[in-house]
Amino acid sequence: MNTKTIKRRARTDTGHFKSDDPKTPDVNEAWEVAEKPKEKAAPVKAPEPEFVWFESRNTEPSMFEVAGISPIRNFSNGRLEYRVEPDDADRFSQNHFVMNGRIVRK
C-alpha cells in the first residue's frame, strides 16, 4: 500500500457499510483503498502591527510629548498623532493624557 493511500470501510451509495461477499474469499469487499485526506495547513497569523497609533481627541494649538514620545502634526485635521512601538503601548496608555481621554487610540 502506498503512503498516500489508506484502507477504509467501503460504503454503499446510501452511506451504509458494505459487507464482505463470502463467495469471493480472495477479495474483501468491505474494505477499500482510498487516498489520504490532505492535511489542513496551519492558519496564517496576521503580522503584528509595526506601530500602534494614538491621536489627540481635539485639535491642539501646540505640540507636546506624551510619555517621552514626540507627536506628528496631522495638518488636515489639526490633531496630534503618536506613533508608539507595540511593546511600549501599555506604558503609553498609562499616561494621564491617555487616561483622561485627551489622547485616544486610533
DAQUI-V406556 format. One line per field, one symbol per residue. ss: DSSP state (H for helix, E for strand, L for the rest). psi: psi as a letter, one per 20 degrees, with the letter a starting at -180 (. if undefined). Layout:
# DAQUI-V406556
ss->???
psi->???
This chain:
# DAQUI-V406556
ss->LLLLEEEEELELLLLLELLLLLLLLLLLLLEEEEELLLLLLLLLLLLLLLEEEEEELLLLLLLLLELLELLEEELLLLEEEEEEEHHHHHHHHLLHHHHLLLEEEL
psi->qqijqrprpqqrhiiqqqrpoiinhipoiiqqprqqqqppqqqpppqqqhqppqqqhrqphrqqqpkjpqrppoihijrqqpopqhiihgghiiqhhghijhpqp.
